[in-house]
Protein backbone atom coordinates (compact mmCIF):
# COMPACT_ATOMS: atom_id res chain seq x y z
CA UNK A 1 0.00 0.00 0.00
CA UNK A 2 1.05 3.58 -0.36
CA UNK A 3 0.95 6.26 2.33
CA UNK A 4 1.12 5.53 6.07
CA UNK A 5 1.17 1.75 5.67
CA UNK A 6 4.24 1.93 3.46
CA UNK A 7 5.89 4.35 5.90
CA UNK A 8 5.30 2.02 8.86
CA UNK A 9 6.83 -0.89 6.92
CA UNK A 10 9.86 1.22 6.05
CA UNK A 11 10.29 2.18 9.72
CA UNK A 12 10.34 -1.46 10.87
CA UNK A 13 12.33 -2.75 7.91
CA UNK A 14 9.46 -5.00 6.75
CA UNK A 15 9.08 -5.53 3.03
CA UNK A 16 5.88 -6.88 1.47
CA UNK A 17 6.11 -10.18 -0.36
CA UNK A 18 3.82 -8.89 -3.12
CA UNK A 19 3.33 -5.28 -4.21
CA UNK A 20 0.74 -4.19 -6.77
CA UNK A 21 0.39 -0.49 -7.61
CA UNK A 22 -2.13 1.09 -10.01
CA UNK A 23 -3.09 -2.17 -11.71
CA UNK A 24 -5.23 -1.70 -14.83
CA UNK A 25 -6.69 -4.50 -16.96
CA UNK A 26 -8.19 -3.49 -20.31
CA UNK A 27 -10.35 -5.73 -22.50
CA UNK A 28 -11.01 -5.38 -26.23
CA UNK A 29 -9.46 -3.52 -29.16
CA UNK A 30 -8.55 0.14 -29.39
CA UNK A 31 -12.03 1.23 -30.54
CA UNK A 32 -14.07 -0.91 -28.13
CA UNK A 33 -11.70 -1.11 -25.17
CA UNK A 34 -13.06 -1.19 -21.61
CA UNK A 35 -11.22 -1.07 -18.29
CA UNK A 36 -12.33 -4.03 -16.16
CA UNK A 37 -9.79 -3.30 -13.40
CA UNK A 38 -9.00 0.35 -12.72
CA UNK A 39 -6.02 1.45 -10.64
CA UNK A 40 -6.00 -1.32 -8.01
CA UNK A 41 -3.26 -1.07 -5.35
CA UNK A 42 -2.45 -3.46 -2.50
CA UNK A 43 0.36 -5.44 -0.89
CA UNK A 44 0.70 -8.69 1.05
CA UNK A 45 3.24 -9.77 3.64
CA UNK A 46 4.48 -13.26 4.52
CA UNK A 47 2.01 -15.00 6.80
CA UNK A 48 -0.76 -12.47 6.12
CA UNK A 49 -4.24 -13.06 4.71
CA UNK A 50 -5.65 -10.40 2.41
CA UNK A 51 -9.26 -10.83 1.31
CA UNK A 52 -10.43 -9.12 -1.88
CA UNK A 53 -14.20 -8.88 -1.66
CA UNK A 54 -16.93 -7.56 -3.96
CA UNK A 55 -19.93 -8.44 -6.12
CA UNK A 56 -19.64 -10.65 -9.19
CA UNK A 57 -18.13 -8.73 -12.10
CA UNK A 58 -16.21 -6.23 -9.99
CA UNK A 59 -12.81 -7.44 -11.26
CA UNK A 60 -11.70 -9.75 -8.44
CA UNK A 61 -10.81 -12.77 -10.59
CA UNK A 62 -9.12 -10.63 -13.25
CA UNK A 63 -7.00 -9.10 -10.48
CA UNK A 64 -6.00 -12.60 -9.33
CA UNK A 65 -5.13 -13.70 -12.87
CA UNK A 66 -3.15 -10.49 -13.42
CA UNK A 67 -0.98 -11.29 -10.39
CA UNK A 68 -0.11 -14.63 -12.00
CA UNK A 69 0.23 -13.06 -15.48
CA UNK A 70 -2.42 -15.51 -16.71
CA UNK A 71 -4.83 -13.06 -18.30
CA UNK A 72 -6.78 -14.42 -21.31
CA UNK A 73 -6.10 -13.28 -24.88
CA UNK A 74 -7.52 -9.88 -25.75
CA UNK A 75 -6.64 -8.33 -22.40
CA UNK A 76 -3.95 -5.77 -21.67
CA UNK A 77 -2.23 -5.31 -18.32
CA UNK A 78 -0.71 -2.07 -17.04
CA UNK A 79 0.72 -1.13 -13.62
CA UNK A 80 3.23 1.28 -12.16
CA UNK A 81 4.58 -1.59 -10.03
CA UNK A 82 3.94 -5.32 -9.69
CA UNK A 83 6.68 -7.08 -7.76
CA UNK A 84 6.95 -10.44 -6.03
CA UNK A 85 9.95 -11.05 -3.73
CA UNK A 86 11.59 -8.07 -5.40
CA UNK A 87 11.11 -9.53 -8.91
CA UNK A 88 9.41 -7.21 -11.40
CA UNK A 89 6.53 -9.29 -12.73
CA UNK A 90 5.92 -6.79 -15.54
CA UNK A 91 9.41 -7.29 -16.98
CA UNK A 92 9.91 -10.98 -16.15
CA UNK A 93 10.32 -13.30 -19.13
CA UNK A 94 7.73 -15.94 -20.00
CA UNK A 95 10.17 -18.65 -18.83
CA UNK A 96 10.74 -16.90 -15.49
CA UNK A 97 7.00 -16.58 -14.96
CA UNK A 98 6.44 -20.27 -15.73
CA UNK A 99 9.10 -21.16 -13.14
CA UNK A 100 7.53 -18.87 -10.56
CA UNK A 101 3.99 -20.22 -10.97
CA UNK A 102 3.58 -23.34 -8.88
CA UNK A 103 7.05 -23.06 -7.36
CA UNK A 104 6.76 -19.70 -5.58
CA UNK A 105 3.08 -18.82 -6.11
CA UNK A 106 0.33 -21.42 -5.91
CA UNK A 107 -3.20 -20.84 -7.14
CA UNK A 108 -6.49 -22.48 -6.20
CA UNK A 109 -9.17 -21.88 -8.83
CA UNK A 110 -12.93 -21.59 -8.39
CA UNK A 111 -14.23 -24.82 -9.87
CA UNK A 112 -12.30 -27.96 -8.89
CA UNK A 113 -13.89 -30.03 -11.66
CA UNK A 114 -12.78 -27.83 -14.53
CA UNK A 115 -9.41 -27.09 -12.91
CA UNK A 116 -8.36 -30.74 -12.91
CA UNK A 117 -7.67 -32.63 -16.13
CA UNK A 118 -10.21 -35.47 -16.47
CA UNK A 119 -7.77 -37.54 -18.57
CA UNK A 120 -5.09 -37.88 -15.88
CA UNK A 121 -5.17 -39.42 -12.43
CA UNK A 122 -4.89 -37.29 -9.31
CA UNK A 123 -1.40 -38.66 -8.71
CA UNK A 124 -0.19 -37.84 -12.22
CA UNK A 125 -1.36 -34.24 -11.92
CA UNK A 126 0.18 -33.74 -8.48
CA UNK A 127 3.55 -35.30 -9.27
CA UNK A 128 3.91 -33.47 -12.59
CA UNK A 129 3.93 -30.13 -10.75
CA UNK A 130 6.68 -31.24 -8.36
CA UNK A 131 8.87 -32.86 -11.00
CA UNK A 132 8.57 -29.81 -13.27
CA UNK A 133 9.49 -27.19 -10.68
CA UNK A 134 11.67 -29.07 -8.18
CA UNK A 135 13.38 -31.50 -10.59
CA UNK A 136 12.52 -34.29 -8.19
CA UNK A 137 12.38 -37.99 -8.98
CA UNK A 138 9.05 -39.75 -9.47
CA UNK A 139 9.28 -41.58 -6.13
CA UNK A 140 10.05 -38.38 -4.25
CA UNK A 141 7.14 -36.63 -5.99
CA UNK A 142 4.73 -39.47 -5.08
CA UNK A 143 5.80 -39.35 -1.44
CA UNK A 144 5.30 -35.60 -1.38
CA UNK A 145 1.86 -35.91 -2.98
CA UNK A 146 0.71 -38.60 -0.55
CA UNK A 147 1.95 -36.54 2.39
CA UNK A 148 0.04 -33.45 1.25
CA UNK A 149 -3.13 -35.39 0.48
CA UNK A 150 -3.03 -36.62 4.06
CA UNK A 151 -2.29 -33.11 5.25
CA UNK A 152 -5.45 -31.76 3.59
CA UNK A 153 -7.55 -34.48 5.18
CA UNK A 154 -7.77 -37.10 2.42
CA UNK A 155 -7.52 -40.63 3.79
CA UNK A 156 -6.13 -43.58 1.81
CA UNK A 157 -3.92 -41.17 -0.13
CA UNK A 158 -2.16 -43.91 -2.11
CA UNK A 159 -5.50 -45.16 -3.44
CA UNK A 160 -6.76 -41.65 -4.20
CA UNK A 161 -3.62 -41.02 -6.26
CA UNK A 162 -4.81 -43.69 -8.70
CA UNK A 163 -8.27 -42.20 -9.15
CA UNK A 164 -9.50 -39.73 -11.76
CA UNK A 165 -11.14 -36.40 -10.82
CA UNK A 166 -14.67 -37.62 -11.68
CA UNK A 167 -14.33 -40.36 -9.07
CA UNK A 168 -13.97 -37.80 -6.27
CA UNK A 169 -16.60 -35.61 -4.60
CA UNK A 170 -16.48 -31.82 -4.95
CA UNK A 171 -14.97 -31.45 -1.48
CA UNK A 172 -12.22 -34.00 -2.22
CA UNK A 173 -11.41 -32.36 -5.56
CA UNK A 174 -11.06 -29.00 -3.80
CA UNK A 175 -8.69 -30.57 -1.28
CA UNK A 176 -6.66 -32.01 -4.17
CA UNK A 177 -6.35 -28.50 -5.62
CA UNK A 178 -5.11 -27.20 -2.27
CA UNK A 179 -2.53 -30.00 -2.14
CA UNK A 180 -1.49 -29.19 -5.72
CA UNK A 181 -1.01 -25.53 -4.84
CA UNK A 182 1.29 -26.59 -1.96
CA UNK A 183 3.31 -29.26 -3.80
CA UNK A 184 6.37 -27.08 -4.33
CA UNK A 185 6.29 -25.19 -1.04
CA UNK A 186 5.22 -21.77 -2.39
CA UNK A 187 5.54 -18.58 -0.40
CA UNK A 188 2.13 -17.28 -1.47
CA UNK A 189 -1.18 -18.89 -2.42
CA UNK A 190 -3.95 -17.13 -4.36
CA UNK A 191 -7.35 -18.70 -3.73
CA UNK A 192 -10.01 -17.48 -6.16
CA UNK A 193 -13.36 -18.22 -4.46
CA UNK A 194 -12.16 -21.76 -3.62
CA UNK A 195 -15.45 -22.84 -2.00
CA UNK A 196 -17.96 -21.57 -4.60
CA UNK A 197 -18.90 -25.05 -5.87
CA UNK A 198 -19.16 -26.65 -2.41
CA UNK A 199 -22.00 -26.98 0.08
CA UNK A 200 -21.92 -24.88 3.26
CA UNK A 201 -20.49 -27.48 5.65
CA UNK A 202 -17.69 -28.41 3.25
CA UNK A 203 -16.95 -24.71 2.62
CA UNK A 204 -16.13 -24.14 6.28
CA UNK A 205 -14.00 -27.30 6.44
CA UNK A 206 -11.95 -26.23 3.41
CA UNK A 207 -11.43 -22.68 4.69
CA UNK A 208 -10.43 -23.83 8.17
CA UNK A 209 -8.02 -26.30 6.58
CA UNK A 210 -6.52 -23.58 4.38
CA UNK A 211 -6.07 -21.33 7.42
CA UNK A 212 -4.35 -24.09 9.41
CA UNK A 213 -1.93 -24.87 6.59
CA UNK A 214 -1.21 -21.18 6.07
CA UNK A 215 -0.22 -20.78 9.72
CA UNK A 216 1.91 -23.92 9.73
CA UNK A 217 3.81 -22.95 6.58
CA UNK A 218 3.78 -19.14 7.13
CA UNK A 219 2.19 -18.56 3.71
CA UNK A 220 0.90 -15.29 2.36
CA UNK A 221 -2.71 -15.88 1.32
CA UNK A 222 -4.77 -13.78 -1.08
CA UNK A 223 -8.37 -14.94 -0.76
CA UNK A 224 -10.89 -13.79 -3.39
CA UNK A 225 -14.47 -13.94 -2.14
CA UNK A 226 -17.89 -12.31 -2.17
CA UNK A 227 -18.72 -13.55 1.34
CA UNK A 228 -18.23 -11.00 4.13
CA UNK A 229 -18.60 -13.78 6.69
CA UNK A 230 -15.48 -15.42 5.27
CA UNK A 231 -13.65 -12.08 5.44
CA UNK A 232 -14.59 -11.53 9.10
CA UNK A 233 -13.44 -15.00 10.11
CA UNK A 234 -10.30 -15.56 8.07
CA UNK A 235 -8.74 -12.27 6.89
CA UNK A 236 -6.18 -9.91 8.43
CA UNK A 237 -6.85 -7.14 5.91
CA UNK A 238 -9.60 -6.58 3.37
CA UNK A 239 -9.84 -4.71 0.07
CA UNK A 240 -13.42 -3.97 -1.05
CA UNK A 241 -13.81 -3.74 -4.84
CA UNK A 242 -16.60 -2.10 -6.79
CA UNK A 243 -16.77 -1.60 -10.57
CA UNK A 244 -13.10 -2.46 -11.03
CA UNK A 245 -11.73 -0.24 -8.24
CA UNK A 246 -10.74 -0.67 -4.61
CA UNK A 247 -13.21 1.60 -2.81
CA UNK A 248 -12.13 0.73 0.73
CA UNK A 249 -9.26 -1.15 2.37
CA UNK A 250 -7.75 -1.70 5.79
CA UNK A 251 -7.51 -4.02 8.76
CA UNK A 252 -10.67 -6.15 8.89
CA UNK A 253 -11.80 -5.06 12.37
CA UNK A 254 -11.39 -1.38 11.46
CA UNK A 255 -13.33 -1.69 8.23
CA UNK A 256 -16.16 -3.72 9.72
CA UNK A 257 -16.55 -1.54 12.83
CA UNK A 258 -16.24 1.79 11.06
CA UNK A 259 -16.85 1.50 7.29
CA UNK A 260 -15.94 4.70 5.47
CA UNK A 261 -17.44 4.01 2.05
CA UNK A 262 -21.24 3.84 1.51
CA UNK A 263 -20.83 0.65 -0.54
CA UNK A 264 -19.02 -1.14 2.31
CA UNK A 265 -21.68 0.13 4.70
CA UNK A 266 -24.38 -1.20 2.38
CA UNK A 267 -22.76 -4.63 2.12
CA UNK A 268 -22.54 -4.92 5.91
CA UNK A 269 -26.15 -3.84 6.33
CA UNK A 270 -27.24 -6.57 3.90
CA UNK A 271 -25.95 -9.27 6.26
CA UNK A 272 -28.82 -10.97 8.12
CA UNK A 273 -28.76 -10.52 11.89
CA UNK A 274 -30.10 -12.70 14.73
CA UNK A 275 -33.74 -13.65 14.22
CA UNK A 276 -36.38 -13.40 16.92
CA UNK A 277 -39.75 -15.18 16.83
CA UNK A 278 -41.74 -12.04 17.58
CA UNK A 279 -39.62 -9.64 15.55
CA UNK A 280 -39.60 -10.60 11.86
CA UNK A 281 -36.55 -9.30 10.05
CA UNK A 282 -36.65 -7.41 6.76
CA UNK A 283 -33.60 -8.07 4.62
CA UNK A 284 -31.81 -4.94 3.43
CA UNK A 285 -30.60 -4.54 -0.15
CA UNK A 286 -28.57 -1.93 -2.01
CA UNK A 287 -30.86 -0.21 -4.54
CA UNK A 288 -29.96 -0.04 -8.22
CA UNK A 289 -27.35 -2.09 -10.04
CA UNK A 290 -23.64 -1.99 -10.79
CA UNK A 291 -22.92 0.24 -13.82
CA UNK A 292 -21.45 -1.49 -16.85
CA UNK A 293 -17.84 -0.73 -17.82
CA UNK A 294 -19.01 1.49 -20.71
CA UNK A 295 -21.19 3.54 -18.35
CA UNK A 296 -18.32 4.53 -16.07
CA UNK A 297 -16.75 7.98 -16.12
CA UNK A 298 -14.24 9.87 -13.98
CA UNK A 299 -16.72 10.37 -11.14
CA UNK A 300 -17.62 8.04 -8.28
CA UNK A 301 -18.78 4.72 -9.72
CA UNK A 302 -21.20 4.19 -6.81
CA UNK A 303 -23.02 7.51 -7.06
CA UNK A 304 -26.06 6.10 -8.91
CA UNK A 305 -26.81 3.93 -5.83
CA UNK A 306 -25.46 6.11 -3.02
CA UNK A 307 -27.69 7.82 -0.40
CA UNK A 308 -24.99 10.47 0.20
CA UNK A 309 -24.52 11.53 -3.44
CA UNK A 310 -23.76 15.21 -4.17
CA UNK A 311 -22.73 17.17 -7.28
CA UNK A 312 -19.09 16.78 -6.18
CA UNK A 313 -19.40 13.00 -6.72
CA UNK A 314 -19.48 13.50 -10.50
CA UNK A 315 -15.85 14.70 -10.35
CA UNK A 316 -12.81 12.40 -9.95
CA UNK A 317 -12.64 10.94 -6.43
CA UNK A 318 -9.17 10.26 -4.95
CA UNK A 319 -8.33 7.39 -2.63
CA UNK A 320 -8.19 9.01 0.81
CA UNK A 321 -5.82 7.46 3.34
CA UNK A 322 -5.56 7.25 7.12
CA UNK A 323 -3.36 5.41 9.60
CA UNK A 324 -2.29 1.75 9.18
CA UNK A 325 -3.15 1.63 5.48
CA UNK A 326 -6.80 2.63 5.96
CA UNK A 327 -8.22 3.76 2.61
CA UNK A 328 -11.55 4.87 1.18
CA UNK A 329 -12.50 6.29 -2.21
CA UNK A 330 -15.24 8.68 -1.01
CA UNK A 331 -15.42 12.43 -0.40
CA UNK A 332 -17.36 11.72 2.80
CA UNK A 333 -14.60 9.52 4.27
CA UNK A 334 -13.38 10.71 7.67
CA UNK A 335 -9.72 9.97 6.93
CA UNK A 336 -6.84 12.29 7.58
CA UNK A 337 -5.32 12.86 4.19
CA UNK A 338 -5.07 11.66 0.62
CA UNK A 339 -1.91 10.43 -1.12
CA UNK A 340 0.31 12.84 -3.01
N, C-alpha and C positions, 0 to 999 in steps of 0.2 A: 504494500500500500504506500501511497505517498503521504506527505504531511507528518503529523505527530507520531504515527505508528512507525514510520521509517526512521524518525529521529530517535525514538526510544530504542529501536534495534541497533542503531549506530552507537548509541551510548553504552550499551551492554556488550557490543561486539557480536551480536547474533546476526546471522545472515539467513534470509529465507531460502528454502530449498528450491522453490519455484517462484518466479516473478513474472507477472503479466501486466503490461501497461498499455492502455489505449488500444485494446484489441478490437479490430473491425473485421467482420466477415461479410463480403459482398457476394450476391448471387445474380447470375444473368450476364448478358452482354452489355456493351457500353450504352446502348439506347434504352434497354429495359432493366438496368441494374437496380437492385434494391439492397439495402443494408440490413441484414438479419441480426447482426451483432454490432453494437454501436458504442465504441469507446470503453470497453469493459476493463477494469483494473482490479487486481487482487494479488495476494501472495500467500504462500503456505510454508510453514516451518516443519521440520522433522518432528514426528510424534503428534502433530496437530490435525484436527478434523475441521475442514471447512465445508459447510453445506451451501450449495447454490440452489436457491428455491425460487419457484415462480410457476405461473400457469403454463399449460401446454402452448408451444409456439413462441415462447418468450426468448428463445435462443440458448437455453441451457445445454442441450445436447451438442449444438454446433460449437459452443465454447469448449466443451470437453473434447470433441474431435479436433479442434484447432490446437489444443495443448499437445495432442499426440501427432499433429501434422497429418491427419487422416481425413481431411475434408474431401467430399466427393467432387468429381469433375464439374466444372462450371462455377466453382466458387473461388473467391480471391481473398487471401488473408493479408492483413496489414497490422502492424503494431509498432509502437516506439521501442518496446522492449519485451522479449519473451525468452527468459533464461531459466535453465534447469541445472543446478549444481555449477553455476557459473558458465555453462555452455550456452551459446547463442543459438536458440532453436530456429531462428529466422535464417541464419547463415549456414547452419549445419548441412552437410551433404546428405543425399538420400541414403547412402550406405551407413553413415553415422546415425541417422534417425532409425534405420532398421535395427541397428545394434542396440540402441537405447530402449526401443519398445520391447517390452517383455523382460529385458535384463534389468533396467533401472526404473522403468515405469510400467506398471501392470494396469490392465484395464478390464473392468467387468461390465459387460454390455447389458442392455435392458432385457432382451428375450433370450433365455438360455437355449431354447430349441433352435433358433436360427443362428445362434452364435457358435454352435458346435456343428462340425461336419458330420452329416448322417452316414457317410461312407466309411468312416474310420472309427475304430474302437476308442473308448475313453483313454485307455492306456497309450495308444499310438499318438493321440493328440497331446497328451500331457508330456510324454517323453520327447516328442519332437521339439517342443519349446526349449527344454533343458539342453538337449544335444546341440541345438542350433546356437544358443547364446553362451553356454558354459563349456562347450566342447567336451562334454562328459561322455563316458561310455554308456552303452545301452543298459547294462546292469545297474550302474550308478543312477541313471535316470529313472529306472523302474523303482528302485529303492526310495528315491526322493518322492516319486509320485505316490507310492503306497503310503509313505509317511504323512504326506500332506492330505491325502484323502482321509486318513484316520484323524488328522488334526482338525479337519472341517466336519467331523462327525459322521463319516461314512464307514459303516462296518463292513467286514469282509472285503477289504480294499483290493486284494489280489483278484477276487472274482469280478468285482466291479470293473477292473481294468480291462477285462475281456469283453465287456458289454458295449453295445452301441447306444448312442444317445436316446433313441426311441424306446429303449428298454428301461429307462430311468424315469422316475417321476419328476415333475417340475422343480420340487425342492432339492432333489438330488442333483439334477442338472445344474442348478444354480450353485450348489456347493462345489461341483466339479469346476465351474468357471472361477470360483474364488481360489481353489487349489491351483488352477492354471495360472492365474494372475500372480501367485506367490512362488511358482516353481523356481524362478531364478533369483529369489531374494531381493526384490526391488526395494527402492527407498521410498517410492510413492505409488499409491494405487488410486486410480480414478474409477469410481463406481457410478455408472449412469443409470439411475433408477433401477437398482439391481433386484428389487422385489416386486416390480410392477406386475409380473405374470403369476405371482404366487398368492395363495390365500392368506388371510390375516395372521393366523397362528404361525405359519411357516415364515411369513415376513419378519416377525419379531425374532424368531430363532436365527434367521440368517443375519439380521442386523446385529444382534447380540454377539453372534459368532465373529462377525467382521470386526466388531469393537474389541473383543478379547484378543484376536490375532494382532490387531493394530498395536495394542498396548504391549504385547509380548515382544513384537519385532520392532517397535518404535517407528512405525510407518507414518508417513504423511498420507492423509486420506482426504480426497476431494469427493464428496458425496452429492450427486445431483438428485434432487427430489422435488415433488410438489406437495409433500406432506409436512406440515408444520409440526405435527406431533413427533415425527422422526427428528426434525431439527432440534426441538427442545430436549429430546432424550440423548442424542448422540453427538451433537456438534459442539465445538469450542467457539467457532465464529460462523457467522452467516452472511451471505450476500443475497439480497432480494433483487430479482430481475423482473423487469416489466418492459415489454416492447423492445427487447434487444439491449436494454441498458441496465446497469446496476443502479437502483433507485435508493437503496439503503444497505448499509453494511456495518458490522461491528461485532462485539462479543455478544453471544446469544442472550444472556441474561439482560444485558443493557437494552438490546433491541426489543425483546419481548415485554420488558417492564415499561419501557418508555419509547415506543415507536415514534419516529420523527417524520415519516412520510405517510400521507393519507392512504396510500395503497397497502403498506404494511399494516396500518391500523385496521383497514378493511378486512384484510386476510385474517387477522387475529380475531376480529369480531365475528367472522363467519364460523369459527370453531364452536361446535355445540358444547354447552356447559352441563353441569349436573341437572338431572331431571327430577322433578318433584311431582307426586301424584296429583296434587291439587293446584299445581301451577304449570299448566302446559306451556311449552317453550316454542316461540316462533323463531325459525332459523333466519339468520340475517344473510343478505346477499349484497354484492357490489353491483349497483345498477349499471346498465350499458354493457358494452363489449370492448374487447381490446382492438384498437385501430390496426388496420392492415399496414404492412410496410410502406405501401404507396401513399397512405394517408398521413404519414408522419411528416412533421416539419421541424423547425428549430426550437419550437416551444415545448412545454411540458407535455409528454406523451399521455399523461394520465388526466389531463384537464377536462376531457369530455365526460369523465365519470366522477370528478372530484367535488366534494361539497364545499371546499375552500377556494374554488377557482376565482381568480381576479383577472383583470386585463393584463397585468404583469406576467401572467403565466403563458401568454402567447409569445413571449420573448425567450431567448435561450436561457436555460436554467443551469447554473454551475453545480458542481458536486461540493456541497459545504462539508467541512470537516471539523471534528472536535477531538477530544483527547482519546488516546488508545485506539486510533484508527476508526473512530465513529464517523460515519458518513451518511449524508442524505441529500438527494437531488430534489430539493423543494425550497421555495422562497420562505416558507413558514417554519422551516426547521430551526430549532433553538440551539444551534451549534455556534461555536465561537468564531470561526473564520472559514474562509474558503481558500483552496490552494492557489498559489501564484501561477 
